[in-house]
Amino acid sequence: MKKTGAWLVVNALEQLPISHTFGVPGVHNTEIYDELNKSTKITPILVTHEGGGAFMADAVSRTSDTIGTLVIVPAAGVTHALSGIGEAFLDGIPMLIISGGIRTDVNKSYQLHEWDMHSVLSGITKKTYKITTHQEIMSSVFEAYNIAISGNPGPVFIEIPANIQLFKGEVSEIASYRKPEINPIILGSQIDEAIHIISESKKVGLFLGWGAKEATHISVQIAERLNAPVSTTLQGYSVFPGNHGLFTGMGFSAASVPASENAFKDVDCLIAVGTRFAEIPTGSYGAKVPENLIHIDIDKNVFDKNYKSKLAIEGDAKQVLECLLLGLTKRNIKKFNAHLIKTIEKDKQAYYKEWSDYKFDRVNPYNFFKSLRHHLDNDAITVVDDGNHTFLTVELFQNLKSKHLISPTDFNCMGYCVPATIGAKFANPNKQVIGIVGDGAFLMTGLELLTAKRNNLGIVIFIFHDGELSQISQGQEIPYNRKTSTQLGDFKLEGIANAVGAEYLVLENDAQIDQTISAALKEAEANKIVLVDVHIDYKKRTRFTKGVVKTVLENFPFNDKVRFIGRAIKRKILG
């Protein structure tokens, strides 16, 4: 039988858990868009910029059981999408990228968009495909999907030349997707060793990353059985309930909140799950990890990179932790730390009071997040960007459910929040979805709100507006005593709100917090976009900022350390 390539690719996509595609149509993919227009299962979404589309796809994968999918033009569409693809790759987020390609049936050079995309994408995708025949389309799409979701998940790219999309070609059958069988893991001896290490330890701690996102319930049971403090990575901040008595916060270094730093000081056995001990959660590698490190991850390549493990267990976090819990239960292994929960809570409240009592001129971040938590549903999804607000969020805000707070992490790309909030709302239409973004990051992708407007999405974007790139400026201010290229200048958020058809609310002081947040969420319920101009006060620095600067400086060579400190003091005195 004969079918067009466009028909074959859409038929394959319809068999996968895909609800939306994101992208911009062009001359090299219009046939695919025409087929998507006929689909009753997949809705194609026009985005303002392919980079925004990639962030939307990323958020779909992070917050749902569907896979975020791009349909883009070659060359320029690909380069526009690179940041979002890179974020998904480094953060371990599955994504399908379908691109058109130049015609292969004409003997002509210098065609529009003629460029080797695969050489560029090879470094930020798990695999790339270039389709040469109609027969291989469906099997390639199915294989790409399996690769994207398996092992350490990530993006996979497929190029389909325009002529193959447009014209009919011979296929032997219309293939059907079959989910691959997953063989159960056998961990007997490793689980025994883990239990032995745990039983010989005085105090156990849990350090959870994004890889533990499907294992929240089991993690809670293990933590309670071992009476273990629990901290997370930045990306994994949502994987353990924020209101649980054993939860301490992000990380456990000097760049962490006191509850984390104090609770982990005397831990002599650390169970690390689904984490790579990357720079951010370790406070620029300032975290002190005990010799008894049990490291569990689906990717064996992460073991022993930054911290030496006593025992490395390769496998899916949920499966491994289920085996570990069963072993601990059978052997009736428990730990007791009589005052741990009380101490954690005392440290938390002391830190909150430190923020509550601080004299701010504008909106107090602690009061904002306290009110936000009060007004949000328990299953609300919160999306944050990269910036000072990111660390304020994880230090002052309680998230309650796994995969319900997302953030760009290892690629650490500014501009993530607005499009990712839109993507999360597409994937979760019946949940509250809000974004928290700095004004600098908002300016990068804020016009993507037009996509939300076209689709009548009810979302709230809280813009922390202080007129500068505050995270960087604070990082400059401490060692340099001056700021360079971080001032954004004056701009009117109300004008931007009007331009994209959003409701505009301004939050100038603490007295307005409750009323403004409540009003914003109510407007979103009516399928309106709401921009809240939050006059945030960044005067008080986060523990993360202070801790990282201190750790980095301490690790400088002695002569350079003296030079930097001397220069800072001199500038402080002389101006």
DRENLUMTOR-37652 format. One record per residue (C-alpha): y, z, x; residue in three letters. Coordinates in steps of 0.001 Angstrom, whole numbers, padded with zeros to 6 digits, always signed. Each point is the difference from the previous one (the first is absolute). Example, Ala and Ser with C-alpha at 12.3 -4.5 7.8 and 13.67 -1.06 7.14 Angstrom:
2
-004500+007800+012300ALA;+003440-000660+001370SER;
END
This chain:
575
+000000+000000+000000MET;+003597-000501+001025LYS;+002792+002579-000169LYS;+003457+000336+001500THR;+000432+002541+002748GLY;+002645+001797-002054ALA;-002420+000415-002894TRP;-002690+001323+002332LEU;+002224+002579+001702VAL;+001358+001373-003283VAL;-003491+000133-001501ASN;-001111+002018+003029ALA;+003014+002329-000203LEU;-000680+000610-003706GLU;-003420+001423+000884GLN;+001550+002634+002262LEU;+001953+003147-000964PRO;+003377-001772+000059ILE;+002602+000480-002724SER;+003063-001616+001625HIS;+000924-002317+002819THR;+003352+000187+001789PHE;+001912-002776+001683GLY;+002278-003013-000277VAL;-001217-003462-001062PRO;+000715-002958+002233GLY;-001168-003540+000614VAL;-003155+001163+001749HIS;-001279+002386-002683ASN;+001334-001286-003331THR;-003456-001076-001137GLU;-001320+003549+000470ILE;+002945+001333-001997TYR;-000716-002495-002767ASP;-003572+001298-000210GLU;+001218+003627+000089LEU;+002277-000835-002917ASN;-003107-000786-002057LYS;-001823+003187+001013SER;-000622+002699-002604THR;-001022+002518+002678LYS;+002639-000315+002726ILE;+003791-000013-000350THR;+001980-001755+002756PRO;+003180+001901+000885ILE;+003020-001760+001467LEU;+001597+002181+002676VAL;+003430-000200+001583THR;-001413-000105+003529HIS;-003564-000279+001303GLU;+000513+003155+002064GLY;+000629+001871-003241GLY;-003059-001672-001495GLY;-002147+001276+002874ALA;+001243+003562-000538PHE;-000783-000348-003716MET;-003519-001146+000799ALA;-000386+002887+002441ASP;+001001+002537-002684ALA;-002380-001539-002538VAL;-002889+000602+002400SER;+001154+003542+000871ARG;+000442+001214-003564THR;-002796-001733-001925SER;-003535-001362+000190ASP;+001295-003576+000059THR;+000898-001946+003121ILE;+003533-001168+000692GLY;+000143-003771+000332THR;+002638-002387+001340LEU;+000318-003693-000850VAL;+002582-001420+002384ILE;+001188-003167+001678VAL;-001005-000668+003610PRO;+002211+000639+003032ALA;+003238+001492-001389ALA;-001833+001810-002808GLY;-002381+001479+002541VAL;+002706+001113+002432THR;+001919+001602-002877HIS;-003134+001920-000995ALA;-000928+001125+003524LEU;+001494+003501-000240SER;-001949+000807-003145GLY;-003181-001483+001427ILE;+000499+001977+003213GLY;+000543+003223-001971GLU;-003233-000557-001903ALA;-001875-000778+003210PHE;+001062+003076+001964LEU;-000279+002312-003023ASP;-003468-001269-000966GLY;+000943-001493-003385ILE;-002038-002897-001462PRO;+001930-003153-000896MET;-000791-003639-000747LEU;+002477-002629+001189ILE;-000383-003500-001439ILE;+002211-002620+001595SER;+000425-003669-000476GLY;-000310-002281+003006GLY;+001152-003400+001138ILE;-001931-003077-001108ARG;-003077-000809+002053THR;-000675-003368-001633ASP;+002937-001824+001583VAL;+000310-000927+003655ASN;+003586+001179+000363LYS;+001640+002477+002369SER;+003005+002281-000542TYR;-000789+000687-003614GLN;+002069+002566-001862LEU;-001231+003536+000913HIS;-002331-001353+002695GLU;-000749+003057+002143TRP;-002996+001919+001288ASP;+000122+003082-002226MET;-003367+001289+001124HIS;+001038+000740+003587SER;+002804+002251-001273VAL;-002015+001630-002757LEU;-003065+000681+002120SER;+001611+003175+001349GLY;+000810+001506-003403ILE;-002926-001103-002167THR;-003709+000748+000044LYS;-000837-003714-000254LYS;+001614-003342-000798THR;-001511-003059-001691TYR;+001086-003641-000007LYS;-001708-001854-002821ILE;-001251-003500+000858THR;-002151-000846-003064THR;-000116+000853-003687HIS;-003521+001339+000396GLN;+001082+002932+002183GLU;+002889+001291-002138ILE;-001751+002438-002319MET;-002358+001425+002594SER;+002935+000456+002395SER;+002044+001867-002621VAL;-002925+002300-000798PHE;-000708+000601+003670GLU;+003679+000651+000704ALA;+000110+002597-002765TYR;-003098+001773+001321ASN;+001467+000107+003497ILE;+003356+001257-001302ALA;-001528+003009-001806ILE;-002815+000868+002426SER;-000011+002258+003063GLY;+003576+000650+001022ASN;+001718-002019-002778PRO;+002723-002522+000718GLY;+001528-003390-000842PRO;-001867-003305+000135VAL;+001692-003416+000014PHE;-001164-003309-001521ILE;+001768-003333+000535GLU;-000757-002733-002535ILE;+001470-003429+000815PRO;+002095-001563-002769ALA;-002245-003057-000378ASN;-003077+002166-000566ILE;+001893+001910-002696GLN;+001244-003156-001713LEU;-003003-002285+000065PHE;-003526+000384-001290LYS;-002897+000450+002366GLY;-003740+000421-000289GLU;-001507+003482-000433VAL;-003649+000790-000554SER;+000654+002933-002360GLU;+002615+002363-001366ILE;-000819+003093+002008ALA;-000119+003514-001474SER;+001183+003053+001891TYR;-002688+002509+000875ARG;+000963+003389+001308LYS;-001704+000643+003341PRO;-002520+002816+000175GLU;+001133+003099+001868ILE;-002731+001647+002004ASN;+000053+003804-000079PRO;+000925+001615+003303ILE;-002478+002224+001797ILE;+001704+002892+001742LEU;-002620+002718+000223GLY;+000348+001060+003646SER;+003797-000454+000062GLN;+000462+002135-003098ILE;-002202+002675+001570ASP;+002149-000078+003123GLU;+003201+000183-002050ALA;-001301+003007-001904ILE;-000980+001695+003247HIS;+003512-000497+001441ILE;+001571+001282-003218ILE;-002275+003032-000235SER;+000789+001010+003593GLU;+003765-000276-000572SER;+002297+002809-001065LYS;+002516-002067-001954LYS;-000359-003591-001246VAL;+002867-002342-000923GLY;-000038-003326-001897LEU;+002218-002911+001021PHE;-000155-002821-002550LEU;+001257-003574+000204GLY;+000119-002934-002392TRP;-003672-000641+000658GLY;-000767+003131-002040ALA;+001809-001286-003091LYS;-003172-000272-002087GLU;-001349+003361+001148ALA;+002607+002406-001388THR;-002408+001984-002193HIS;-002493+000427+002836ILE;+002736+000897+002493SER;+001184+002745-002345VAL;-003521+001439-000253GLN;-000500-000016+003776ILE;+003417+001555+000612ALA;-000695+002766-002515GLU;-003481+000685+001364ARG;+001293+000236+003563LEU;+003310+001602-001009ASN;+001608-002662+002194ALA;+003673-000960+000142PRO;+000530-003663-000851VAL;+002621-002343+001411SER;+000322-003752-000332THR;+001449-003036+001679THR;+003146-001627-001398LEU;-001977-002811-001609GLN;-002599+002474-001218GLY;+002521+002469-001431TYR;-001355-000540-003517SER;-003714+000437+000742VAL;+000018+003801-000506PHE;+001753+001729-002934PRO;+003429+001185+001076GLY;-000192+003044-002275ASN;-003279+001282+001474HIS;+000270+003332+001785GLY;-001671-001329+003167LEU;+002263-003045+000352PHE;+002550+000431+002768THR;+001788-003370+000299GLY;+000141-003001+002333MET;-001349+000540+003507GLY;-000279+003286+001874PHE;+002177-000424+003089SER;+003472+001338+000768ALA;+001264-002935-002074ALA;-001728+001410-003099SER;+001188+002548-002531VAL;-000626+003658+000976PRO;-002879+000368-002485ALA;-001918-002737+001866SER;+000922+000979+003524GLU;-000861+003662-000560ASN;-003217-000535-001967ALA;-001480-002281+002661PHE;+000990+002004+003092LYS;-003291+001888+000165ASP;-002293-002727-001365VAL;-002917-000421+002408ASP;-001786-002756-001956CYS;+001781-002983-001520LEU;-001644-002380-002475ILE;+002077-003178+000101ALA;-000788-002566-002695VAL;+001314-003543-000322GLY;+002736+000400+002586THR;+000770-001639+003325ARG;+002162+002828+001394PHE;+002923-002399+000086ALA;+003518+000758+001215GLU;+001670+001179-003222ILE;-002507+002579-001315PRO;-000518+001461+003481THR;+003765+000397+000548GLY;+000047-002506+002889SER;-003353+001348+001191TYR;+001274+003569+000173GLY;-002839+001326-002153ALA;-002449+002353+001728LYS;-003546-000932-000985VAL;-002873+002427+000685PRO;-002987-000916+002144GLU;-002224+000140-003073ASN;+001277-003183-001625LEU;-002245-001589-002628ILE;+001471-003456-000585HIS;-001171-002011-003033ILE;+001144-003583-000491ASP;-001343-003302-001242ILE;+001363-001733+003109ASP;-001766+001061+003197LYS;+002819-001480+002081ASN;+002319+002915-000837VAL;-002173+002645+001628PHE;+001184+001682+003227ASP;+003183-002072+000220LYS;+002563+002816+000028ASN;-002170+003095-000357TYR;-003560+000485+001281LYS;-002509+000774-002742SER;-002867+002433+000294LYS;-001811-001962-002696LEU;+000927-003467-001314ALA;-001565-001125-003282ILE;+000401-003623-001047GLU;-000136-000505-003749GLY;+001773-000065-003334ASP;+001936+003248-000462ALA;-001335+000747-003475LYS;-003629-000561+000979GLN;+000253+002045+003198VAL;+001813+002887-001680LEU;-002547+000034-002829GLU;-002757+000390+002587CYS;+001973+002687+001831LEU;+000669+001966-003190LEU;-003666-000181-000977LEU;-001028+001306+003434GLY;+002555+002832-000078LEU;-001131+000985-003482THR;-003709-000052+000836LYS;+000556+002205+003042ARG;+002453+002201-001924ASN;+002640-000357+002702ILE;+003343+001490-000989LYS;+003086+001182+001829LYS;+002412+002768-000926PHE;+003662+000254+000917ASN;+001206+002873-002120ALA;+003740-000617+000149HIS;+000122-003751+000647LEU;+001138-001191-003439ILE;+002592+002759-000279LYS;+001324-000815+003471THR;+000225-003733-000763ILE;+001898+000699-003224GLU;+002301+002486+001750LYS;+000830-002585+002690ASP;+000634-002673-002627LYS;+002338+002182-002021GLN;+001872+001103+003125ALA;+000548-003650+000941TYR;+001124-000896-003519TYR;+002424+002945+000030LYS;+001373-001227+003308GLU;+000898-003258-001750TRP;+001116+001624-003231SER;+002415+002344+001779ASP;+001461-002656+002286TYR;+003623-000912-000752LYS;+000100-003672-000924PHE;+003076-002015-000958ASP;-001932-002558-002058ARG;-003434+000003-001655VAL;-002422+002549+001442ASN;-003285-001850+000768PRO;-002114+003040-000911TYR;+001625+000364-003405ASN;-000445-003720-000626PHE;-003732+000013+000760PHE;-000612+003235-001891LYS;+001580-001503-003101SER;-001769-003339+000486LEU;-003395+001703+000077ARG;+000878+001897-003173HIS;+000967-003140-001928HIS;-002767-002344+001190LEU;-003395-000306-001642ASP;-002918+001322+002038ASN;-001316-003547+000438ASP;+003352-001591+000855ALA;-000017-002368+002966ILE;+002616+000555+002687THR;+000870-002698+002536VAL;+002069+000805+003079VAL;+001407-002214+002723ASP;+000437+000601+003723ASP;+002854+002319+000921GLY;+001286+003558-000140ASN;-000859+000203-003695HIS;-003666-000595+000909THR;-000286+003278+001864PHE;+002137+001876-002509LEU;-002506-001121-002633THR;-003107+001236+001826VAL;+001702+003261+000976GLU;+001497+000847-003407LEU;-001936-001868-002719PHE;-003399+000824-001498GLN;-002242-002961-000743ASN;-002924+000783-002285LEU;-002424-002949-000056LYS;-001588-002271+002598SER;+001573-003447+000455LYS;+003032+001118-002015HIS;+002425+000209+002921LEU;+000163-002984+002325ILE;+002073-000838+003050SER;+000130-002552+002830PRO;-001507+001768+002968THR;-001316-001546+003204ASP;+001878-003301-000265PHE;+002815+002219-001306ASN;+001925-002816-001657CYS;+003356+000679-001637MET;+000540-001764-003316GLY;-003396+000982-001394TYR;+001029+002238-002890CYS;+001660-002244-002589VAL;-002633-002772-000058PRO;-002863+002506+000383ALA;+001321+001960-002991THR;-000058-003249-001982ILE;-003548-000780+001170GLY;-001183+003506-000901ALA;+001495-000376-003492LYS;-001756-003343-000519PHE;-003273+001705+000909ALA;+000727+003170-002019ASN;+002043-001038-003047PRO;-000682+003222-001918ASN;+001057+002419+002748LYS;+003396+001177+001167GLN;+000805-001837+003236VAL;+003002+000995+002084ILE;+001346-000973+003401GLY;+001925+002085+002529ILE;+001844-002078+002570VAL;+002804+000340+002518GLY;+003049-002203-000464ASP;-000765-001963+003183GLY;-003532-000866-001102ALA;+001232-000782-003517PHE;+002398-002626+001335LEU;-002918-001861+001571MET;-001979-000727-003175THR;+002060+001344-002918GLY;+000435-003413-001613LEU;-003737+000030-000716GLU;+001030+002049-003047LEU;+000604-003395-001605LEU;-003793-000332-000089THR;-000221+003293-001875ALA;+002715-001133-002404LYS;-001727-003304-000789ARG;-003169+001906-000875ASN;+001606+002878-001925ASN;-001362+002683+002308LEU;+001195+003542-000552GLY;+000514+001570+003425ILE;+002424+002436+001603VAL;+001322-000507+003522ILE;+001667+003060+001518PHE;+002245-001238+002806ILE;+000907+002652+002571PHE;+003493-001224+000718HIS;+001813+001319+003070ASP;+001335-003208+001563GLY;-002113-000036+003148GLU;-003490-000376+001418LEU;-000381+003758+000036SER;-003426+000390+001600GLN;+001048-002074+003000ILE;+003502+001434+000160SER;-001420+003539+000150GLN;-002410-001144+002670GLY;+002998-001331+001942GLN;+002210+003001-000664GLU;-002308+002626+001444ILE;-000546-001496+003478PRO;+003097-002222+000258TYR;+002717+001838-001937ASN;+001132-003343-001380ARG;-001123-002605-002500LYS;-000361-003728+000604THR;-000463-002780-002586SER;-001126+002318-002782THR;+003068-000079-002293GLN;-000595-002155-003075LEU;+003589-000165-001205GLY;+001248+000443-003530ASP;-001756-001795-002848PHE;-000229+000523-003760LYS;-003484+000611-001334LEU;+001348-000296-003526GLU;+000902-003627+000695GLY;-003539-000704+001224ILE;-001427+001703-003096ALA;+002149-002183-002237ASN;-001026-003131+001893ALA;-003732+000605-000499VAL;+000298+001281-003560GLY;-000829+003632+000786ALA;+001340+003181-001528GLU;+002158+001956+002435TYR;+000210+003781+000269LEU;+001796+001992+002653VAL;-001142+003405+001259LEU;+002835+001648+001926GLU;-000868+003702+000097ASN;-002692+002573-000766ASP;+001360+000790-003459ALA;-000855-003559-001109GLN;-003566-000145+001352ILE;-002058+001003-003039ASP;+002006-001980-002515GLN;+000119-003147+002143THR;-003712-000055+000845ILE;-000927+000605-003630SER;+002324-002770-001213ALA;-001336-002456+002607ALA;-003635+000557-000972LEU;+000860-000340-003691LYS;+001707-003355+000612GLU;-003058-001214+001961ALA;-002223+000856-002970GLU;+001957-002656-001898ALA;-001032-002600+002628ASN;+003330+000117+001801LYS;+000650-000098+003724ILE;+002009+003013+001062VAL;+001885+000412+003277LEU;+000999+003564+000779VAL;+002704+000265+002645ASP;-000893+003325+001639VAL;+002783+001375+002180HIS;-002493+001724+002248ILE;+000976+002459+002696ASP;-001944-000583+003224TYR;+001843+002706+001905LYS;-003095+002154+000454LYS;-002623-001714+002123ARG;-003653-000125-000902THR;-002621+001781+002056ARG;-001424-003413+000777PHE;+003212-001307+001562THR;+000641+003131+002054LYS;-003635+000325+001056GLY;-000439-003604+001092VAL;+003207-000055+002046VAL;-001039+003235+001719LYS;-003543-001230+000701THR;+001149-003358+001367VAL;+002572+001670+002271LEU;-002527+002545+001275GLU;-002295-002835+001060ASN;+002713-001757+002033PHE;-000309+000129+003792PRO;+001960+003006+001335PHE;+002861-001965+001596ASN;+000507-002112-003143ASP;-000145+003106-002179LYS;+002787+001605+002054VAL;+002021-003238-000174ARG;-000266-000281-003785PHE;+000798+003669-000628ILE;+002918-000108+002443GLY;+001416-003126-001611ARG;-000256+001521-003478ALA;+001769+003196+001101ILE;+002730-001967+001749LYS;+000641-002122-003068ARG;-000011+003095-002207LYS;+002755+001549+002111ILE;+002054-003055+000812LEU;-000634-002016-003138GLY;
END
